[in-house]
Amino acid sequence: MRKATTIFLMALLAAFLIATAAAAEATTALPPARRSRFLANKFSPPPSYYDCTKKPPSVCLESGSPGATCCKGMCVDTEYSSQHCGNCNRTCKYGDTCCAGKCVNLLTDRKNCGACGVHCSSHDCTFGFCDYAG
């Protein structure tokens, strides 16, 4: 019995030493600290950058601009802006959406059914679906 107890204690001690050695390796092998990438991010300029009241309208043609047309001192996209649809200050009525510079109702328009550019080939557009069986 004494021999079995001694073997058991030696096996327990060996397991403890192996576990502590593995834990020591894990704590010393930490990855190096990462540097912050905060300043490396490319932020788009603030909206005031595209203010064309004090700058020439050509600022609207730069990449990242909200649109190529200067309306009321701001660069706007006249193709898809509901406040400037097709031209400056042409607002679409309630329920309409600006698609390619025209105010359309996406629920009933055959050329823009449910979304801009979705064309219903043979039947009407109902509730924004082509060939709706309702």
N, C-alpha and C positions, 0 to 999 in steps of 0.2 A: 504494500500500500504506500509505503514511504517512497519507493522508487517511482511509482506512478505519479505521485504528487510532485516530485522533483522534475520529472519529464514534462508534466503539465505546466509548471511554473516557468520552465525554460522556454517552452513553446510560446507561452503568453508573453514573456519578455522579448523574444525574437519578433513576434508580431507587433509589439509596441514600438520597438526600435525601427522596424521597417516603415510603420505608419508615420512616425515623427520625421524620419528622413524624407519621405515623400512629401509631407506637408512643408518641410523646410525648403525643398526644391521648388514647390509651387509658389511659395511666398517670395522667393528671391527671383523668380523668372517672370516678373510682371512686365507687361509691355511698356515701352517708353511713353511718357506723357505726351498727349497730342497737343499740337498748337491750335489755337483758335483760328477758324477760317472766316471769322466775321468780316474782316476787312478785305478778304479775297473775293467775296461775293460781288457780283456785278448788279448793282441796283439800277433800275431805270430812273431817269431824271424825274423830279417832281412835276406835277401838272403845270405849275407856273412856268416851267421851262418852255412849254409850248404856247405861251401867251403871245398872241400876235398883235397886241395893241401897241406895244413899244418896240417890237421886233418886226422885221419884214415878213410877209406871208410865206416866204420860202422856208421858214422854220417848220412849217407844217409838212414839208416834203421830206424831212429827215427820217431816218429809220427809227422806229419806236414811237412815232407820232400817232395820236389817236385817229387822225384823218388828214386828208390832203387839202381841205378847204378851210379858209379862215372865216368864221361866222361869229360876229359880236365879240371879237378879240380872242376867241378860243379855236383851236384846231379841232375840226369835227369830221366824222366820216359820213358824208351825205348819202352813201349807198345803203346804210343800215341804221342810221340814227333816227329814232322816232320823233325827235324835236326838229331835225333838219333833214327831212326826207327829200332827196333830189336837189333841193336848193336850201339856202339859208332861211331859217325861220318858217319853214313849211312843216307844220305839225300834223301828224296822223291823228285821226279822230279815235275816240275810245274804242278799243277792241281791234283796231287795225295795227299791223306791223309793217315796218319799212323793209321791203325786199327789192334790191337792185334799184333803189331810188324811187320806188312807187309804193304808195300806201295800199296794202291789200289785207283782206280778211282771210286768215289762215284756215278758218273753219269751212269756207265755201269757195275759195278761189281754185280753179282747176290747174292753174300754172304754179301755184304755191300752196299745195294741200298739206296742212299740218306743219310744214316748215318751208323756208325759202328754197325755191328751186325744185320742189317735189312736184312732178307733172303727172296728172291723171290722164292716161292715154285715151280711154274710151268712154268712161262714165263720169258722172258728176262727183264733186267733192262734198261730202256730207260729214259734219262734225270733225273735220280734219282728216278724214279717211277716204281713200279712193274705193269705190264700189262698196260702200257701207250698206249692209242689209239690215236696216233697223226699222 
